[in-house]
Every structure is written in C-alpha cells, then in structure tokens.
C-alpha cells in the first residue's frame, strides 16, 4: 500500500532511535511517498510496523534518483549511493549487514 507522507502521523522512537510512522492510528506497513508543491515525486521509502525498513529513495525535480539506500529499523545497511544532477555517482558508502533487533 502506498500512502502520501501528508497522511502519516509521526511518532517515535523505535529500536534504531528514529521515527515511527502511523496511519489510521496504527503503525504503518507499506510505502510512504512524498511529493513537492508541483506534484512531483521527491521521495519514497518502505516502512514495516512503523519503522523505515527497506529501500529509501530521493529524486530531483526531473525524476532522477539522487540518493538511494537501505534501512532496517531506521538503521542504514548495505550500499548508500548519491548522484549529482547529471546522473554521475558521487558517493557510495557500505554500511554493512542489515540490523536485526
């Protein structure tokens, strides 16, 4: 299920010390999407039981990915990558194995 960021209630903290996302008074599981004032998708991230858990992506106004990483209970794992406006990879960090509470 995809839900707009504006429809999410923010709580916290979770195991990773980060935000817990609620939808309809329950910890949310699904994908949260966020749009700018022009209706252009600027971010999307996967949430499991209220915590970021999965792919986390940010886009520029042209729809190009400018940042991508993976989160497990609000802690980064695996590769985090960033690109410039021309699509060139400018940063890559390996955060290691997925966090398991």
Long-range contacts (C-beta under 8 A, 24 or more apart in sequence): 1-29, 1-30, 1-31, 2-30, 2-31, 2-32, 2-33, 2-44, 3-28, 3-30, 3-31, 3-32, 3-33, 4-32, 4-33, 4-34, 4-35, 5-32, 5-33, 5-34, 5-35, 5-43, 8-32, 11-50, 14-50, 14-51, 14-73, 14-74, 15-51, 15-73, 15-74, 15-99, 15-101, 16-51, 16-72, 16-73, 16-74, 16-75, 16-99, 17-74, 18-51, 18-52, 18-73, 18-74, 18-75, 19-51, 19-52, 19-74, 20-50, 20-51, 21-47, 21-50, 21-51, 21-52, 22-50, 27-51, 36-61, 45-71, 46-71, 60-85, 69-95, 70-98, 72-98, 72-99, 72-100, 73-99, 73-101, 75-99
